């Protein structure tokens, strides 16, 4: 292997300086004349003991990184084969690592939620590319100058559309001790909810300054998370609010089926703490009794949880569906049609989260009054009307949330809400045609044209005539 030092040229990349030297790899800042962006080259340490998993993990990363795209991953540039010089060249994300914040923990709840939202969004976009990270931890999270979380280090990752070299060659569980999920201990590598468990560990650490399961160094120590609950976050740190404890412990459920279904749903709750559905998790003040823990230990012996067949199947089973409801007087028949459409969606997608949204239109220039002629708060009134509309949905309360958006442009408000909350499906009504609406463009037509997801437009047999939307 070529000796590496500043000035060395490898496949037209010039090594400048070492950025990081770890146990398994070294990171070099590199340059190439035709690439003006900052670059980093990752080179494995082939002298690192006799552990073949390190080499296979580097091969996995070389396979997976070229398949990834988007702001939440480093841009892949090039790779070198083991037959000559193994390396990966990627965009250098010159931003802080989440690991840098650990010395400042515990953090305020609002800051934990903001950081958790960014990581959740990054995970959701990774999962939509059929990849499960399986080694999420603070050191694998960077932040761009623009604020987005970037996930790095894919040596343990699983891509549902590529061969899983680690699964084919090794049987011991792989991951970082404090963050590894219970199902990973059983060798299951194709469940996206494993990343949500690691996210829960990270949120717990940020909120309390401690890891929920310590830092075990043995298989028996790791297996304790199969039957022993963590100390509730509010016991570790008294100012952890109930909604944050609910989210953290929801992520840390032993059984994947009891966790959030997708990272997008975690992000949704972190951004809407007032609408988090509180369960006994939020009120927990101690671990379960010794008898309960012993029963869980007995059940954990020989247990073999089933995993989903693919990340795509998993995401498809738990979409976020947004219903944009027009609450104006005269739109009752259209509201009924929307309710029927929403019920059909819930019947076909039993794991869906339903977000009921109404837009309170405001003036672009004038200062609007926030009360109606009877002195009632308009925002509150719309929220009450929206909840009244939803009574006929016959949906579980913990799967439905309500939001009143105030904006001068309803179409823009709906589109931006869908983008920021990773909505998978929008259901909205279309009003009757009019010359003005044909000239200005309708809300429904703009949402269909610009929304980042599936859109269903609902009409009545004779859709009411109303004002231009």
N, C-alpha and C positions, 0 to 999 in steps of 0.2 A: 504494500500500500504506500502511496506517495506521502512523504512527510509533509505535514501541513504547517505553514507559517505565513505571516503576513506577506503578501505579494505573490503567493502561489497562484497559478492559473489552472483551473479545472473546467474543461469544456467551456472556455471563454468567460467563466466567472472568476473574478479576481478576489482573493481573500483579503479583507482589510483588518479586522480585529475580532477577537473572541468576545461575544456578547454574554455567553453563559456556558459553563462547563459543568455538566451533570454526571451522574453515575453511568448513564446509558448512552448519552449523546452530547456532542458539543455543538453550539450554535455560533456561526461566524457571520459577521456583516460582510456582504459581498457586493460587487458591482459588475455590471455588464454594459458595454457602451451603448447598445441599442435599447436598454431598459432604464428609463429615468426614475422609476419608482424605487423606494428603499427596499432592499432585499436581504434575506437571511438564509443561510445554508445550514441545514441540519445534517450532521455527520454522525453515524453511530460509532460507539466505542466497541470495537470488535475484541478488545482485550479485556472486556468486562466479564471476569470469571468464565465459567463454562455454561452459562445459562442460555440455551437455545431460544427461549421465549423472547429474549431481547431482540434477536435477529428476526424471528418470525414477526414480532410486533412491528419492526421497522418495515418489513415487507407489506404488512397490512396497511400501514400508514401510506406507503407508496401507492397501493392500489386504490385506497379510498379518497385521498386528497384530490386527485384529478377529477373526481365525480362531483365535487362540491362547488357551490357557487353562492354568491350573495354577500351581503355586508357582514354577516355573522361568522364568517370563516375567513382565514387568510387566503388570498389569491394564490393558487398553485401556479408555479412557473416551469419547473423542470425537475427531473429525477435521474439519478445515475444508478446503474446496475451493480450488483455485488461482484460481477465478473471483472469489473475495473475499479471504480470508486463509487461506493454507495453514498447517495446523498439525496436530499430533497431541498429544492430552492423554492421559497415562497415569499410573498409580501411580508415585509417587516412592519408589524403593527406597533408603532412607537407610542404605546399608551400604558397606563398603570395596570398592574395585575391586581385581582381581587385579594390575592395573598397579602398585599401591602396594607390592606385595611384591617387585618386580623388583630394587629397590636392595638387598634383603637376600639375593639369590641369591649363591652356590648354597645351596639349602635341604637339610636332611637328607632321606634317602630316604623315611622314614615320613611326613614332612610333604608331600613331593611326591606320594606315593601318596594321602594324604587329600584334597588339593586336586584331584588328577586324578580321583578317584572322584566327587567332587561335580560336576565339569564333565562327566564321562562320563554321569552320571545325567541331568543337564540336557539333554545332547545327545540321549540316547535318548528322552526324553519329547518333545523337539521333533520328532525324526524320526517318532515315532508319530503326530504330527499332520500328517504329509506335508510337513514343511518342512525344508529343508537350509539352514544358516546361511550358509555360503560366505564368511564374513569373521570367523571365530573368532580371537580374539587376547586378550591380557590385558586390554586396555581395554574389551572387550565382555563381560566377566564381572564381575558384582557378587555380593555375598554378603549374604543376609538376616541379621538378628539371630539368627534360629533356625538359621542355618548353611547353608541351601541355596544353591546357585549359581543366579544369575539371568542369562540371556543377553539382551543388549540389542543394538540397532542391526541392523535387518533390511533395510537399503537394498539389499544385494546378494543377499538370500535368494531361494530358489526354492521355490515351493509346487506340488507335482505336480497339484493340483486347480484351479490358477488360471493365467491367461495369464502367460507369462514376458516381461515388457516389455523387460527388458535383453537377453535372447537375441534378441528380435525386431528390436531396433533397433541393436545394437552387435556388433562382431566381435572387438574387442581383448579379451584376458583381463582380468578384473576381480577385484580382491582386494587384500590388503595384502602387499607383496613378500615378507617373510620367512616368511609363513604360507600362501601360495597353493599349492595342490596341483598336481602335474604335469598331471592331466587338465584342470584349469581353464585351463592354458596352451593346451590344444587346444580351448577353447571349450565343454567339457562341463560342464553345470551341474546335472545331475539324478542325481548319484551321491552318496549319503550318506557314502560313505567319504572324500570330500574333507574333511569335517569331522574325520575321524579323523586325517588327515595334519596338519591344523592343530593338533589336540590333541597329536600327537607333537612338533611344533615347540615348543609351549608347555611340555610336560613336560621336553624337552631343556633349554630355557632355565631352568626352575626348578631343574633338577638340576645344571647346569653354570655358569650365569651367562652363557652365550653362546648365540647363535642358531646352529642347525646349518648354515644356508646363508647366513649373514651378512645384509646388508640391501641386496640388489641394486637398482639403479635403472634397469636396462635390460632389454629382452626377452631379450637374449643372456645377461645375468647370471641372469635367472630360469630360463632353459632349462638351466642347469648341473645343476639337480636332477633332470633327466631321465636323466642318465648318471653323475653324480658323487655318491658316497655322502658323508654327513657324517662328520666325525671321530668315532669311537666315544665316547660320553659318558664312559666310564671313563678315557679318555686326557685329556680336558679336566679331569675331577675324579676323583681316584683312589678316593674312597670311594663311588662309585656302584656298588651291588651288581649282580651278574649278572642277577638277576630284573628289576630296573628297566631295565637296558640292553636286555634282551630285549623288554620291553613298548614302550619308546620306539622302538627300531629296527623293531619289528613295525608300529607305526603309520606309520613313515616310509618304508615300501617304495614304490618308484616305481610299480609296477603295483598298482592297487587290489585286484586279486584276491589279492595276497599279503599284504594288510593284514588286521587284524581284520575280521570281517564286520559287527559292530555295536558301537555304543558300550557297550551293556550287557556285551558280552564283555570290553571293556577294563576296565570297572568291576569286573567279576568277578575278573579277574587282579590288579588293584591291591589288592583287598580280601583276596586269598588268595595272597600272594607265595610261600609255601612250596610251592604247587602249580602255579606257573608252569612250563610245559614249556620247558626251556632248549634252544636250538639253537645253531648256530655264531654267531648274532647276539650271544649273551650272552658269548662268548669273544673276540669281535673286538677287535683291538688296533690296527688300522691300516685305512686305506682300501684298496680293491682296487688291483691293479697298474695301471700305465699302459696296458698292452695290453688288460686287461679294460675299463678306462674308455673306451679308444678304440673298442672293439667296441660298447659300449653307445651311444656317441655316434653311430656309424654307423647303428645300429638305430633311434635316436631320430629320425633325419631322415625326415620324412614320415610318422612313425607317427601313427596315429589310433585311440586306444583306444576300445572300445565302452563305452557306459554302460547302466546298467539303465533299464528303462522307468519305474519308480516307486519311491519310498521304501518303500511298502507291500510291493512285491514283494521288495525287498532285505531288509527285516526278516523277512518270512515265510520267506526262504531260510536264515536263520541263527538259529533260536529257541534259547532256553535251556530245556532240558527237565530237570525234577527228578524223580527216582525215589525215593520214600520207602520204604525197605526195612525190613520187620519181621524182626528177627534172632532173635526168641525161639524157643526149642526148641518143635518141633511145628508151626512155620510153614513147613516146607520146601516143601510143595506150593504154597502161596501164593507163596513166593519164586520157584519155577520159573515160575509163571504171570506174575509181574512181569517176570522176565527175558525171557520170550517177548514180552510187551507192549513192553518197552524196545527189543528188537531190531526189532519192527515200526515203532516210531517212528523209529529210526535209519535204517531202510531207506527210509522215506518222506520223511525230512528229512536228507539226507546232510550238510548243513552245520550240523546241530544240535550244541550243546554239551550234554553229558549230565552232570548233577550227581547223584551217588549219595549219598543222605543216610540216616543212621540216627539215631534219637533214643535217647539214654541217659537213661531216666527217673530223676529225682532226687526226693527228698522235699521237700515244701514247708516243713517245719518242722525235722525232725531233720537232724543232720549226717551225711551219707552217707560211707561208706568208699569210697575210690577204687580198692580192690583186691578181688579175689574171694577165695574160700576157699583158693585155691592161691597167693595172693600176686601174681597178675598184675594189671597196671593195667587197669581196666575200659574206659577210653577207648581205650587202645591195642588191647585185645582186640576191641572193637567195630569199630575201623578195619580190623583184620586180617580179621575175618569179612566186613566189607562188601566188601573187595577180593577176597576169595575168591568171594563171591557174583557179582561182576562179571566173573569170568574167562570165563564163557560168553557175554558180550555180543558178542564179536568186533568191537570198536570200536577205532578208532585211539586210541592212548594219549593223544595231545594233545587229544582231544575229550572226555575223561572225567576228572572230579575226584571226590574222596571227602571226605565231611564227617560228623563225629559231633557232634550237637548235644546238649548236656546241659540238660535242662529238666524241671520237674515236670509240664508239660502238653504232650504230644506235638503235639496239634493246633495250639496256639498257636505252638510252635517251628517247625512246618512252614510255617504261614501267614506268620509274620514273616520267615523265610528267603526265601520266595518274593517278598515285598514288597521286601526290601532288595536282592535280587539281580535284580530285574526278570525273574523267571521267566515264561516264556510258557505252559508246560504242565506240570502235575503229574500223575504216574502213581503211584498208591498202591493198596495192597490193602485189602480189607474182611474182617474176621474174621467168624466165625459169629455169629448172633443169640443174645442172651441177655436175660433179663428185666432184669438190672442195666444192660446196655448200652442197652437201650431207654429205661430210666429216666434214665440219666446223659447219654446221647448219645454216639455213636461218634466216633472220630477222623475217619473218612472222611466222615461226614455234616457235621461242622463244617467240614472243609476245603472240601467242595463248596459249602457255604453262604457261606463268608467269604473264600475265596482270590480274589486279583485277576486270575485267569487261567483258562484251560481246565483242567479236572480230569478225568482218566480213572480210574475206580474198577475195580479188577480183582478178580474172584472166581474161585474154583475151583468145579467142579461140585458138590463137597461141601466147602465151606470148613471148615477145621479149627475145632474148638471150642478156645477158649483163654480166658485171663483177659480181663476187661474192659479195653479199651485206654483 
